[in-house]
Amino acid sequence: MKKILVVGAGVAGLTVCYWLKKFGFLPVLIEKSDFLRTGGHAVDIRSPAVDIIKKMDIYESIFEMRTQLENSYHVGADNKIIKESHGEESGFNHGDDVEIVRGDLLWILMDSIKDIPCHFGQTITQIKQHEKYVEITLKSGKTEYYDLVIGADGLYSSTREMAFTTEQFASVDLNTYIGVFSIPNYLNLSRSEIDFESDNKLISVTSFNDRYIDKAIVAFSFSCDEKMNDVRDQMEQKTLLRSKFMNMGWEVNNLLKLMDDSDDFYFDSAKQIHMTSWTEGRVALIGDAGYCAAPLAGQGTSQAIIGAYLLAVELKRLGGNHSIAFDHYNKLLRPYVEANHDLALWVSEMYFLLDEVSDTEIELRNDMIKEKLQIASNAIKLPE
């Protein structure tokens, strides 16, 4: 068993390609987008995912391109500072943990697999499993054959839809939504972040390291009790944000105006993917495709790296015996995924504060998150 198709050029897909190639397999990567999709906010890589990127010899590159946030401010509607903190240690990371803009991480990972075939603008329309191989049909109509298929195609995974029955997975809506986009750095921030929150809504404006001095990344997030249908059209998503945030105070209305000119707008609801098994026959799922925890937990990138590494290691260790390797992958990863699902659920219920936001409330919340985050991020011991 050698030839493995990887679907999705995100963190999970790029990472598993690296390890499969290193272990002697022949991965082929396909991505439905015509280009590497680098949108999104900063992401965190925490222990033990840090140990994996060190083994990949990319930790130094990631560290050099880290966000380097030095100042954090919490403001009220009148722009008065409620709380401020300074230094990179003011975030939720510690030790060798590192935060990096998602797009920068993807380019570093992409560079690490430059000798692996990557086909952009390509999707699968059908998966047929046979006893000794998988037959896939591409959107071009071409048929190809692989020993295994690994779905790393995110929360709305088409691989999951084709290879698993609807009884094998559930999408759990946490009633939390987030919109992210970049704007000109008109607030003249430098390695700084400003947060403003009220009424179960949070707005952050961030300018990372000096490479991003001319722009800032805006994130609108909110929680609500009402169930919303999936809003997939970008115009509808922007209209929804305006209806929720307009006239809140601070710089909110200006940020909403600048949203229209942004060319990297991203919006999604916070959902979890629950599955009793992340494998079916010769198909396996990694990252958000199999066990998305939800963005507010800040663990999606670490989960993607750890899951990709663990799957590749088990395939290598068992000589390509995919059936036993898949079984080990499911058992070893389960406690870690469940710990991060629990963390994300807790954060989605406890993170957003009501009208009177105080220094004490913010400090207490952050301390609780740090404590729970350390437990969840270390809920797995990786095999060598």
Secondary structure by P-SEA (a helix, b strand, c coil): ccbbbbccccaaaaaaaaaaaaabbbbbbbbccccccccccbbbbcaaaaaaaaaacaaaaaaaacccccbbbbbccccccccccccccccccccccccccaaaaaaaaaaaacccccccccccccccccccbbbbbccccbbbbbcbbbbcccccccccccccccccbbbbbccbbbbbbccccccccccbbbbbbcccbbbbbbbcccccccbbbbbbbbcccccccccccaaaaaaaaaacccccccaaaaaaaacccccbbbbbcbbbbbbcccccccbbbccccccccccccccaaaaaaaaaaaaaaaaaaaccaaaaaaaaaaaaaaaaaaaaaaaaaaaaacccccccccaaaaaaaaaaaaaaaaaaaacccccc
